Amino acid sequence: MESSEHQRLIEKLKRIETLFADRAATPGEKAAAGEAGERIRQRLAEFARSDPPVEYSFALRNPWSHRLFVALLRRYNIRPYRYARQRHTTVMARVPARFVRETLWPEFLELDRTLQSYLTEETNRVISESINKDTSDVEVRSGQALPGGPATEAPVASSDYP
């Protein structure tokens, strides 16, 4: 990854956090990205006084979204956990419902969309440059599979998902 692309991604993620920190902030406050996290933590404390935390179960289906969400919780001093025998894709947290609705989940979705887009572009670029220039999806064929029963199942690719 080129340093300038990496820096642009980091700046974009910081701008997203700033936007969610205080929607009524002045343009000068929005420019102060370093204060964004603190404003969100203050909002969380205000919500906790009027809206007691409830236990949420979040199911995050890919490792990048999972890591992003856990990092976002920790940024706001929310301790993520899971119970024994829960899937590794499950993240539990005790959070005020209003904070989840108004701040945490919308911010996560925007950050996740940005990160997924970047990862998709970067993956396509690496594959195109190193394996094959055609990174399009497979063709869709009409009709039936070959006679003689279903196609032989290929092994399932495992991931390094914790």
C-alpha positions in Angstrom: 0.0 0.0 0.0 1.4 3.4 -0.9 1.9 5.8 2.0 -0.3 8.5 0.4 -3.2 6.1 -0.1 -2.8 4.9 3.5 -2.8 8.5 4.8 -5.9 9.4 2.8 -7.8 6.4 4.3 -6.8 7.4 7.8 -7.8 11.0 7.2 -11.2 9.9 5.8 -11.8 7.7 8.8 -11.0 10.6 11.2 -13.4 12.9 9.3 -16.2 10.3 9.7 -15.5 10.2 13.5 -15.6 14.0 13.6 -18.9 14.1 11.9 -20.5 11.7 14.4 -18.9 13.4 17.4 -21.2 16.4 17.4 -23.7 17.0 14.7 -24.4 20.5 16.0 -20.8 21.5 16.1 -19.5 24.5 14.3 -17.2 24.1 11.3 -14.2 25.0 13.5 -15.1 22.2 16.0 -15.6 19.7 13.2 -12.1 20.5 12.0 -10.7 19.5 15.4 -10.6 15.8 14.8 -8.5 15.2 17.9 -11.4 16.2 20.1 -14.0 14.1 18.3 -13.5 11.0 20.4 -13.7 12.9 23.7 -17.0 14.5 22.6 -18.5 11.1 21.8 -17.3 9.8 25.2 -19.1 12.7 26.8 -22.2 12.0 24.8 -22.0 8.4 26.0 -21.8 9.5 29.6 -24.8 11.8 29.2 -26.8 8.9 27.6 -25.8 6.6 30.4 -27.3 9.0 33.0 -30.7 9.0 31.4 -30.7 5.7 29.5 -29.1 2.8 31.5 -26.9 0.5 29.5 -28.4 -2.7 28.1 -26.6 -5.8 26.8 -26.3 -5.9 23.1 -25.2 -8.8 20.9 -23.6 -7.8 17.6 -23.0 -10.4 14.9 -20.2 -9.3 12.6 -19.6 -11.7 9.8 -16.1 -10.8 8.5 -12.9 -10.3 10.4 -12.3 -6.7 9.2 -15.7 -5.5 10.4 -15.3 -7.4 13.7 -11.9 -5.8 14.4 -13.2 -2.3 13.4 -16.2 -2.6 15.7 -14.1 -3.9 18.7 -11.7 -1.0 18.2 -14.6 1.5 18.1 -16.0 0.1 21.3 -12.7 0.3 23.0 -12.1 3.9 21.8 -15.2 4.9 23.7 -14.2 2.8 26.8 -16.9 0.2 26.2 -15.6 -3.2 27.1 -16.5 -5.8 24.4 -16.9 -9.4 25.4 -18.5 -12.7 24.5 -19.7 -15.6 26.5 -18.1 -19.0 26.5 -19.4 -21.1 23.5 -20.5 -18.0 21.6 -19.2 -17.7 18.1 -16.0 -15.7 17.5 -18.1 -13.4 15.3 -20.3 -12.3 18.2 -19.4 -9.2 20.2 -21.3 -8.4 23.3 -21.4 -4.9 25.0 -23.4 -3.1 27.6 -24.3 0.3 26.0 -27.2 2.8 26.3 -29.7 2.1 23.5 -29.8 5.7 22.5 -26.1 5.8 22.0 -26.2 2.7 19.8 -29.1 4.1 17.7 -27.8 7.7 17.4 -24.0 7.4 17.4 -22.3 4.0 17.7 -24.1 2.0 15.0 -24.4 4.8 12.4 -20.7 5.6 12.8 -19.7 2.0 12.6 -21.7 1.5 9.4 -20.0 4.5 7.8 -16.5 3.5 8.9 -17.2 -0.1 7.8 -18.4 1.0 4.4 -15.3 3.1 3.9 -13.0 0.4 5.0 -14.7 -2.3 3.0 -14.5 -0.2 -0.1 -10.8 0.5 0.4 -10.1 -3.2 1.1 -12.0 -4.3 -2.0 -10.2 -1.8 -4.2 -6.8 -2.8 -2.8 -7.5 -6.5 -3.1 -8.6 -6.1 -6.7 -5.5 -4.0 -7.5 -3.1 -6.6 -5.9 -4.8 -9.6 -7.7 -4.9 -7.7 -11.0 -1.2 -6.8 -10.8 0.1 -10.2 -9.5 -2.3 -13.0 -10.6 -4.7 -12.0 -13.4 -5.9 -8.7 -14.7 -9.5 -9.9 -15.0 -11.0 -9.4 -11.5 -14.6 -9.5 -12.7 -17.2 -11.9 -11.1 -17.9 -15.3 -12.6 -20.3 -15.7 -15.5 -23.9 -16.7 -14.7 -25.1 -19.6 -16.8 -28.7 -20.4 -17.4 -29.8 -24.0 -17.4 -28.9 -27.0 -15.4 -25.7 -28.5 -14.1 -24.2 -31.5 -16.1 -26.2 -34.7 -15.9 -25.2 -37.3 -13.3 -25.9 -35.4 -10.1 -24.6 -32.3 -8.4 -21.1 -31.0 -9.0 -18.4 -32.4 -6.8 -18.0 -30.2 -3.8 -14.6 -28.4 -3.5 -12.9 -28.0 -0.1 -14.0 -25.0 1.9 -11.4 -22.3 2.2 -10.7 -21.6 5.8 -9.7 -18.2 7.0 -7.5 -17.1 9.8 -10.5 -15.7 11.6 -9.9 -15.9 15.3 
